[in-house]
Amino acid sequence: MTLRSFSGSFHALCRLRWAGAAAVALVFAAAPRPARAASDDAKPGVAPDDDADEDAPKSHERPNPAGQSEPPPTQAPSATTAEPEPAAIGLVERLPPSAYPQVRALHGGSLWLSSLGLQWPYLPRTTIGVSGYAWLDTNYRSLTDGIESNPNRRDITAQGRAVLRVTPTYSKGDWFAQVQAELVANKTQTTPSANPDVDDLWIRLGKWQSYDLTVGRFEGFEVYHLGMGLDINTDERKGAFSPSYNNPPALYNAGFLYYRPDEASNFAVHAYPTDYLRFELLGQVGNSGPFNSVGVRPAAIVDFGWLKLRAAGEYLLQKDPNIPKVGTGFLTKNEKRGGAGSAQFVIDPYVEFGANVGYALVDSWGPTGDQVLGSSNTTLSYGGFLNAQPVPDFLVGFGANYVHLTDQHIQNGRFGEFSHLQTFGALQYFWENTVLVKLVVGYAKADSDATYVMTLPFSNKLVSARLRLQVLF
């Protein structure tokens, strides 16, 4: 469709009478479409956070590249005969199954709900795609505080999140221009965004299934996969925190630049040279809290279907925008760098499992020009997950993650050390590719041995349970 014909169609649509428009809307609403949406922690488009958290039927396969006689290994084999996709009505349509990434993974599982770096949404026509998701959690949290003078806690909380995703797309042959906005409604999020009204907000220009340039607010390639638990924006993800230990060390997943920035802006070049290789070179520029930030994050994914290898490295420099005058002080700044990688194995349709590792260094300098030793640290994260499908649409999952952080504050010949163990088990039922019910039971233990305070070493312990009801559309 040419730009002129696109404009003519649009003006013709605008001239419809109200009665005709209402009839079109009624037909569109009644049209059956399988649905899918991403989790908060995944690449925004398969939700699903982060970004998390911190959010489509796999029986339908994305169209193959020209000349390809069978789906590449990155695509899941079709379990059932694909239903024909209803034609779009006017310029607006619910995203069809072909718009979603098709990856080899257990149906409805955590890998299936991840885009794995694929170009998404795939809409090789001029249209406005609509999709989204909503989830509600009921949480139980039982904390044993490691400091005897502090009370233990029993909390029952309710959280929720809804996302309406709108993706206007102009497509001409292999070339396209695409915009995506994800409007968000939050209910008692534990880690609210500074801009809770939007998740994705980006512009993308490129060639389908070849390369693109993406600018705006979006997540980078996920390289550290957690499985069916530790969802972003939940108490479970934050772990064994308490008033005495409000911030146990968080897992490092190449996440300095991975999650959607609140104030800064991302720009990334993506390349898809083969069906098995995906590359991202992501940069970030802008304000981040009290700092101006500049960063870079290259990432790569090798996906053979049964084996998925992912890795990313990153560097982030943060500087105080207030520049001291000569002789009055020094520039406050942080320097962060690190990397993470993972491997996943898929034996479809029975089991999938994987392992992750991440390592990061942070150096911080204060207004006196001295290094802030308590904020300068090294972090090591590692863990794994396992998902099994004993019967269709029913999944069982397990996972564990361990974090160890050492700061640079030394006293009596030792540095401050902190650690955090988080484990979970999960049961999930996925109905009609639309309704997901998941129960997650977790255990966490956070250890603190600080050298910059007089408190003796202590440990917090947490037992938690979370029931999630999620609808994908």
PLY file of the C-alpha trace (Angstrom):
ply
format ascii 1.0
element vertex 473
property float x
property float y
property float z
element edge 469
property int vertex1
property int vertex2
end_header
0.00 0.00 0.00
1.40 3.40 -0.92
1.41 6.34 1.45
-1.14 8.10 -0.80
-3.54 5.15 -0.77
-3.01 4.79 2.99
-4.01 8.43 3.45
-7.05 8.03 1.18
-8.22 4.97 3.13
-7.85 6.85 6.37
-9.90 9.86 5.19
-12.56 7.56 3.77
-12.79 5.79 7.11
-13.16 9.11 8.90
-16.16 10.04 6.69
-18.20 7.02 7.84
-21.36 7.85 9.70
-21.55 7.10 13.43
-24.00 4.22 12.87
-21.69 2.56 10.37
-18.68 3.01 12.65
-20.56 1.41 15.52
-21.46 -1.57 13.35
-17.82 -2.02 12.29
-16.71 -1.86 15.90
-19.28 -4.51 16.86
-18.11 -6.86 14.10
-14.46 -6.36 15.08
-15.18 -7.05 18.74
-16.99 -10.27 17.84
-14.25 -11.55 15.51
-12.49 -14.53 17.16
-8.74 -14.03 17.51
-6.30 -16.12 19.54
-4.37 -13.92 21.94
-0.99 -13.59 23.51
0.88 -10.97 25.48
4.28 -10.67 27.16
5.29 -10.85 30.80
6.70 -7.68 32.37
10.22 -9.13 32.56
10.43 -10.22 28.99
11.04 -8.40 25.80
7.96 -6.19 25.44
5.88 -7.92 22.90
5.55 -11.37 24.22
3.71 -10.48 27.18
6.89 -10.65 30.22
9.03 -7.07 33.39
10.84 -5.77 34.27
11.15 -5.54 33.73
10.19 -7.40 34.73
8.71 -7.60 35.72
10.22 -5.53 36.72
5.23 -8.41 31.06
-0.06 -15.79 21.44
-0.82 -19.28 20.39
2.27 -21.18 19.44
0.31 -23.47 17.14
0.46 -20.71 14.54
3.79 -20.17 12.84
5.21 -16.92 11.55
5.49 -16.86 7.74
8.77 -18.35 6.59
11.32 -16.27 4.69
11.09 -16.55 0.93
12.37 -19.82 -0.45
12.32 -21.63 2.89
10.40 -24.90 2.64
10.04 -25.66 6.35
10.14 -23.76 9.65
13.64 -23.04 10.97
14.64 -24.65 14.29
13.85 -21.40 16.12
10.17 -21.98 15.41
8.03 -24.44 17.33
6.45 -27.18 15.19
2.73 -26.66 14.78
0.79 -28.79 17.26
-2.54 -28.33 15.47
-3.75 -27.17 12.09
-3.51 -23.38 12.00
-6.83 -21.58 11.80
-7.10 -18.95 9.07
-6.49 -15.46 10.34
-9.55 -13.20 10.02
-9.01 -10.21 7.75
-8.44 -6.83 9.37
-11.46 -4.52 9.51
-10.49 -1.00 8.55
-7.15 0.16 9.87
-7.37 -1.43 13.36
-6.98 -5.12 14.21
-6.11 -7.35 17.12
-2.66 -8.75 16.51
-2.95 -12.06 14.65
-0.93 -15.15 15.66
1.55 -14.53 12.84
2.59 -11.24 14.50
4.07 -13.04 17.51
7.54 -14.63 17.66
7.47 -18.39 17.20
10.15 -20.01 19.35
10.78 -23.65 20.15
9.68 -23.97 23.76
7.03 -25.57 25.98
3.61 -24.20 25.13
2.68 -21.48 27.64
6.02 -21.70 29.46
8.42 -18.95 30.41
10.55 -19.34 27.28
7.43 -19.41 25.10
6.41 -16.07 26.62
9.78 -14.53 25.75
10.48 -12.96 22.38
14.12 -14.14 22.49
15.23 -11.02 20.64
13.06 -11.56 17.56
11.58 -8.62 15.66
8.15 -8.09 17.16
5.35 -7.38 16.32
5.72 -8.79 12.81
3.15 -6.89 10.70
4.18 -6.84 7.02
1.23 -4.61 6.04
-0.03 -1.15 6.90
-2.27 -1.47 9.93
-2.74 -0.54 13.59
-2.26 -3.59 15.82
-3.86 -3.83 19.26
-2.89 -6.30 22.00
-2.09 -6.45 25.69
-2.50 -8.31 28.96
-3.68 -7.97 32.55
-2.72 -9.84 35.70
-3.79 -9.82 39.34
-1.74 -11.37 42.15
-2.72 -12.38 45.67
0.41 -12.70 47.82
1.26 -14.21 51.19
4.58 -13.28 52.78
6.01 -14.62 56.05
9.29 -12.95 57.11
11.57 -13.95 59.97
13.63 -10.84 60.75
17.25 -11.62 61.53
17.55 -8.90 64.18
15.95 -10.21 67.38
14.73 -6.80 68.53
12.67 -6.41 65.34
9.28 -8.08 64.95
8.59 -10.73 62.35
5.96 -9.99 59.70
3.02 -11.73 58.03
1.67 -9.84 55.02
-1.21 -10.52 52.63
-1.16 -8.17 49.66
-2.83 -7.78 46.29
-1.11 -6.45 43.20
-2.09 -5.98 39.59
-1.08 -4.61 36.22
-2.84 -4.09 32.90
-1.23 -3.07 29.62
-2.95 -1.92 26.44
-0.50 -2.11 23.54
-1.06 -0.12 20.32
1.28 -0.63 17.35
0.69 1.52 14.25
2.70 0.09 11.33
3.43 1.33 7.82
4.81 -1.42 5.60
5.93 -1.26 1.98
7.39 -4.48 0.67
10.21 -5.56 3.00
10.54 -2.08 4.54
8.56 -0.70 7.45
8.12 2.10 9.96
6.54 1.14 13.28
5.49 2.84 16.51
4.57 1.11 19.76
2.99 2.50 22.92
2.04 0.42 25.97
-0.41 2.19 28.28
-0.23 0.88 31.86
-2.65 0.66 34.77
-0.98 -0.32 38.07
-2.37 -1.75 41.30
0.04 -1.62 44.27
3.26 -2.35 42.38
6.18 -2.95 44.76
8.66 -1.21 42.45
6.60 1.46 40.71
8.10 3.13 37.68
8.75 6.86 37.71
6.43 6.88 34.67
3.77 4.29 35.57
1.53 5.35 32.68
3.72 3.81 29.96
5.96 0.78 29.39
7.06 0.75 25.76
7.21 3.96 23.78
9.40 3.55 20.71
9.83 4.17 16.97
11.36 1.46 14.79
12.55 1.71 11.18
13.97 -1.15 9.17
13.60 -4.17 6.94
11.51 -7.13 8.03
13.51 -10.05 9.46
16.80 -8.36 8.46
17.67 -5.28 10.53
16.18 -2.20 12.20
16.86 0.91 14.23
14.77 1.32 17.40
14.67 4.54 19.45
12.78 5.34 22.66
11.77 3.41 25.78
12.09 -0.36 25.49
13.88 -3.36 26.97
17.06 -4.82 25.55
17.72 -8.46 24.71
17.06 -10.72 27.71
20.12 -12.89 28.42
19.44 -14.14 31.99
16.26 -16.25 32.09
14.66 -16.97 35.47
11.90 -19.41 34.55
8.36 -19.42 35.93
9.06 -17.55 39.18
10.69 -14.35 40.46
8.45 -12.26 38.23
9.36 -8.60 38.13
7.33 -6.08 40.17
6.46 -8.63 42.87
7.38 -9.10 46.55
8.71 -12.49 45.57
11.28 -10.89 43.24
12.44 -8.42 45.90
13.00 -11.31 48.30
13.78 -11.36 52.03
13.72 -7.62 52.64
12.79 -5.99 55.95
13.10 -2.58 57.63
16.53 -3.69 58.87
17.60 -5.04 55.46
15.54 -3.10 52.96
17.71 -3.83 49.94
19.22 -7.32 49.85
21.52 -7.67 46.83
19.49 -8.00 43.64
20.48 -10.52 41.01
22.74 -9.15 38.28
21.39 -10.07 34.84
23.26 -7.58 32.64
20.54 -5.27 33.88
22.18 -1.84 34.17
20.84 -1.10 30.67
18.42 -4.00 30.11
15.23 -2.59 31.62
13.17 0.26 30.21
14.71 3.57 31.36
12.41 5.97 33.19
13.95 9.22 31.96
16.82 8.41 29.62
16.26 7.17 26.07
17.51 4.03 24.37
18.59 3.59 20.79
19.51 0.22 19.33
20.55 -1.37 16.06
19.28 -4.92 15.57
20.56 -7.38 12.99
19.19 -10.79 12.00
21.75 -12.23 9.55
20.38 -15.80 9.75
17.48 -17.68 11.30
19.79 -18.62 14.18
21.62 -15.36 14.97
20.34 -12.12 16.51
22.44 -9.12 17.48
21.68 -5.92 19.37
23.89 -2.88 19.91
22.05 -0.75 22.45
23.02 2.72 23.66
21.47 4.89 26.34
21.68 8.65 26.80
19.80 10.94 29.16
18.98 11.65 32.76
18.69 8.76 35.21
17.58 9.85 38.66
20.12 12.38 39.95
22.62 11.59 37.18
23.23 12.11 33.50
23.85 8.69 31.96
25.71 7.38 28.95
25.93 3.64 28.31
26.37 0.89 25.75
25.19 -2.76 25.78
26.03 -5.23 22.98
24.10 -8.52 23.10
23.83 -11.66 20.99
21.53 -14.69 20.81
22.29 -17.98 19.08
19.08 -19.99 18.80
19.12 -23.50 17.31
15.69 -24.26 18.74
16.72 -27.09 21.07
19.71 -25.00 22.28
19.67 -21.28 23.00
22.84 -19.35 23.92
22.61 -15.73 25.06
25.17 -13.17 26.24
25.52 -9.43 26.83
28.09 -6.99 28.17
27.50 -3.43 29.26
29.12 -0.19 30.40
27.30 2.70 32.08
28.75 6.04 33.20
26.63 8.27 35.46
27.63 11.83 36.36
26.07 14.50 38.54
24.72 17.30 36.32
25.81 19.86 38.95
29.39 20.75 38.02
31.36 22.15 40.98
33.21 25.40 40.45
36.98 25.26 40.66
38.12 24.62 44.21
34.65 23.89 45.63
34.37 20.14 45.16
34.48 17.21 42.79
32.06 15.62 40.36
29.94 12.85 41.86
29.83 9.88 39.49
29.31 6.12 39.13
30.99 3.72 36.74
29.21 0.41 36.16
30.25 -2.49 33.94
29.49 -6.18 33.73
28.26 -9.06 31.66
25.94 -12.06 31.79
25.22 -15.17 29.79
22.97 -18.21 29.74
22.19 -21.48 28.00
18.76 -23.10 27.62
17.86 -26.58 26.39
14.42 -27.55 25.06
13.12 -31.11 24.72
9.73 -30.24 23.30
7.04 -30.93 24.50
8.34 -32.42 27.74
10.97 -30.31 29.47
13.12 -27.18 29.16
15.90 -26.05 31.49
18.76 -23.60 31.64
21.57 -21.98 33.62
22.65 -18.33 34.04
25.66 -16.41 35.31
26.39 -12.69 35.69
29.28 -10.61 37.06
29.37 -6.83 37.64
31.63 -4.14 39.08
30.53 -0.73 40.38
32.79 2.17 41.38
31.34 5.28 42.97
32.93 8.66 43.76
31.50 11.35 46.05
31.70 15.17 46.11
34.98 15.06 48.07
36.69 13.22 45.21
37.11 10.07 47.31
35.70 6.71 46.35
32.49 5.80 48.20
33.56 2.38 49.41
30.17 1.24 50.65
28.67 1.85 47.19
31.62 0.40 45.26
31.19 -3.34 44.92
31.38 -6.53 42.90
28.38 -8.79 42.33
28.25 -12.42 41.25
24.91 -13.99 40.29
24.18 -17.52 39.16
21.21 -19.86 39.01
18.98 -22.01 36.88
15.45 -23.16 36.12
13.53 -26.21 34.95
10.05 -26.36 33.39
8.21 -29.61 32.70
4.90 -30.32 30.93
3.40 -33.59 32.21
0.14 -33.02 30.29
-0.79 -30.42 27.65
-1.32 -26.89 28.97
-0.18 -27.84 32.51
3.34 -26.87 33.60
5.49 -27.47 36.65
8.51 -25.24 37.24
11.44 -24.91 39.63
14.21 -22.37 39.96
16.95 -21.01 42.19
19.17 -17.95 42.07
22.07 -16.92 44.31
23.69 -13.49 44.56
26.88 -12.56 46.41
27.96 -8.93 46.76
31.22 -7.66 48.27
31.73 -3.94 48.85
35.05 -2.12 49.13
34.62 -0.87 52.69
37.30 -2.62 54.74
37.45 -2.84 58.50
39.56 -5.15 60.66
40.95 -6.73 57.52
37.65 -7.69 55.92
35.14 -6.25 53.45
31.38 -6.05 53.77
29.64 -9.10 52.36
26.00 -9.62 51.45
24.16 -12.51 49.83
20.68 -13.50 48.72
19.31 -16.95 47.92
15.91 -17.14 46.17
14.18 -20.40 45.23
10.70 -21.23 43.96
8.34 -23.92 42.74
5.45 -23.18 40.39
2.29 -24.79 39.00
0.59 -23.30 35.95
-2.47 -24.01 33.82
-2.94 -22.26 30.47
-6.47 -22.28 29.02
-7.25 -21.59 25.35
-4.07 -19.53 24.86
-5.80 -16.75 26.78
-6.21 -17.40 30.52
-3.19 -18.26 32.65
-3.43 -19.36 36.31
-0.14 -19.74 38.19
0.76 -20.58 41.79
4.33 -19.80 42.92
5.71 -20.85 46.31
9.09 -19.42 47.29
11.82 -19.43 49.91
14.46 -16.73 50.28
17.38 -16.10 52.65
19.26 -12.79 52.79
22.55 -12.51 54.72
24.12 -9.21 55.82
27.64 -8.77 57.18
28.31 -5.03 56.82
31.50 -3.32 57.94
30.22 0.28 57.84
27.63 -0.22 60.64
27.88 -1.66 64.16
25.17 -4.31 63.60
26.31 -7.90 63.97
25.84 -10.26 61.00
22.26 -11.45 60.59
19.98 -13.32 58.19
16.41 -12.73 57.06
14.28 -15.68 55.97
11.18 -15.53 53.83
8.44 -17.99 52.88
6.02 -16.73 50.25
3.12 -17.80 48.06
1.59 -16.01 45.09
-1.47 -16.82 43.00
-1.66 -15.08 39.63
-4.62 -14.82 37.29
-3.60 -13.43 33.90
-5.51 -12.76 30.69
-3.69 -12.29 27.37
-5.33 -10.53 24.48
0 1
1 2
2 3
3 4
4 5
5 6
6 7
7 8
8 9
9 10
10 11
11 12
12 13
13 14
14 15
15 16
16 17
17 18
18 19
19 20
20 21
21 22
22 23
23 24
24 25
25 26
26 27
27 28
28 29
29 30
30 31
31 32
32 33
33 34
34 35
35 36
36 37
37 38
38 39
39 40
40 41
41 42
42 43
43 44
44 45
45 46
46 47
48 49
49 50
50 51
51 52
52 53
55 56
56 57
57 58
58 59
59 60
60 61
61 62
62 63
63 64
64 65
65 66
66 67
67 68
68 69
69 70
70 71
71 72
72 73
73 74
74 75
75 76
76 77
77 78
78 79
79 80
80 81
81 82
82 83
83 84
84 85
85 86
86 87
87 88
88 89
89 90
90 91
91 92
92 93
93 94
94 95
95 96
96 97
97 98
98 99
99 100
100 101
101 102
102 103
103 104
104 105
105 106
106 107
107 108
108 109
109 110
110 111
111 112
112 113
113 114
114 115
115 116
116 117
117 118
118 119
119 120
120 121
121 122
122 123
123 124
124 125
125 126
126 127
127 128
128 129
129 130
130 131
131 132
132 133
133 134
134 135
135 136
136 137
137 138
138 139
139 140
140 141
141 142
142 143
143 144
144 145
145 146
146 147
147 148
148 149
149 150
150 151
151 152
152 153
153 154
154 155
155 156
156 157
157 158
158 159
159 160
160 161
161 162
162 163
163 164
164 165
165 166
166 167
167 168
168 169
169 170
170 171
171 172
172 173
173 174
174 175
175 176
176 177
177 178
178 179
179 180
180 181
181 182
182 183
183 184
184 185
185 186
186 187
187 188
188 189
189 190
190 191
191 192
192 193
193 194
194 195
195 196
196 197
197 198
198 199
199 200
200 201
201 202
202 203
203 204
204 205
205 206
206 207
207 208
208 209
209 210
210 211
211 212
212 213
213 214
214 215
215 216
216 217
217 218
218 219
219 220
220 221
221 222
222 223
223 224
224 225
225 226
226 227
227 228
228 229
229 230
230 231
231 232
232 233
233 234
234 235
235 236
236 237
237 238
238 239
239 240
240 241
241 242
242 243
243 244
244 245
245 246
246 247
247 248
248 249
249 250
250 251
251 252
252 253
253 254
254 255
255 256
256 257
257 258
258 259
259 260
260 261
261 262
262 263
263 264
264 265
265 266
266 267
267 268
268 269
269 270
270 271
271 272
272 273
273 274
274 275
275 276
276 277
277 278
278 279
279 280
280 281
281 282
282 283
283 284
284 285
285 286
286 287
287 288
288 289
289 290
290 291
291 292
292 293
293 294
294 295
295 296
296 297
297 298
298 299
299 300
300 301
301 302
302 303
303 304
304 305
305 306
306 307
307 308
308 309
309 310
310 311
311 312
312 313
313 314
314 315
315 316
316 317
317 318
318 319
319 320
320 321
321 322
322 323
323 324
324 325
325 326
326 327
327 328
328 329
329 330
330 331
331 332
332 333
333 334
334 335
335 336
336 337
337 338
338 339
339 340
340 341
341 342
342 343
343 344
344 345
345 346
346 347
347 348
348 349
349 350
350 351
351 352
352 353
353 354
354 355
355 356
356 357
357 358
358 359
359 360
360 361
361 362
362 363
363 364
364 365
365 366
366 367
367 368
368 369
369 370
370 371
371 372
372 373
373 374
374 375
375 376
376 377
377 378
378 379
379 380
380 381
381 382
382 383
383 384
384 385
385 386
386 387
387 388
388 389
389 390
390 391
391 392
392 393
393 394
394 395
395 396
396 397
397 398
398 399
399 400
400 401
401 402
402 403
403 404
404 405
405 406
406 407
407 408
408 409
409 410
410 411
411 412
412 413
413 414
414 415
415 416
416 417
417 418
418 419
419 420
420 421
421 422
422 423
423 424
424 425
425 426
426 427
427 428
428 429
429 430
430 431
431 432
432 433
433 434
434 435
435 436
436 437
437 438
438 439
439 440
440 441
441 442
442 443
443 444
444 445
445 446
446 447
447 448
448 449
449 450
450 451
451 452
452 453
453 454
454 455
455 456
456 457
457 458
458 459
459 460
460 461
461 462
462 463
463 464
464 465
465 466
466 467
467 468
468 469
469 470
470 471
471 472
